[in-house]
Amino acid sequence: MKHRLATVSSIFALSLFLGGCDFSRFMPKSTYTTVKATVLKVYSVSDSAGYKYNGYVVDRGGVEIVVSDPLGATAHKVGDVIEYLDQKIEMHGGTKVLNFTLLK
C-alpha cells in the first residue's frame, strides 16, 4: 500500500510540475442512461470463502445482456424488475465499450 501511495503522490507532483499539460485527452468519455427491465434469467455463484457474483439477464432492444451486481448484494429472481446503468465508454485510442451495472 505504501508503494502505491508513493506512486500516486509522484504522479500528482509531476502533474503539478507540468502545470499547463492537458491530460483530459487521455480520459475515457462516458455517457449513460438508467433503464428498468424484467429479469429473464439469474446467474449466481459463491465460493467456500464467501465471495459472490450475481448477474441478471435482461432484454436490451431484442438482445439478451447480463447486468452485473458489482457488490453481490442482491437476490433478484426471474420476473423481478431491476434498474441498471447502461453505459457507453470510449477509451483513448478509439476502443468502445458497453457496460451494464445494477443500480437497484
Sequence and secondary structure as in RCSB ss.txt:
>XXXX:A:sequence
MKHRLATVSSIFALSLFLGGCDFSRFMPKSTYTTVKATVLKVYSVSDSAGYKYNGYVVDRGGVEIVVSDPLGATA
HKVGDVIEYLDQKIEMHGGTKVLNFTLLK
>XXXX:A:secstr
 HHHHHHHHHHHHHHHHH S   GGGS EEEEEEEEEE  EEEEEE TT  EEEEEEEEETTEEEEEEETT    
  TT EEEEEEEEEE TTS EEEEEEE  
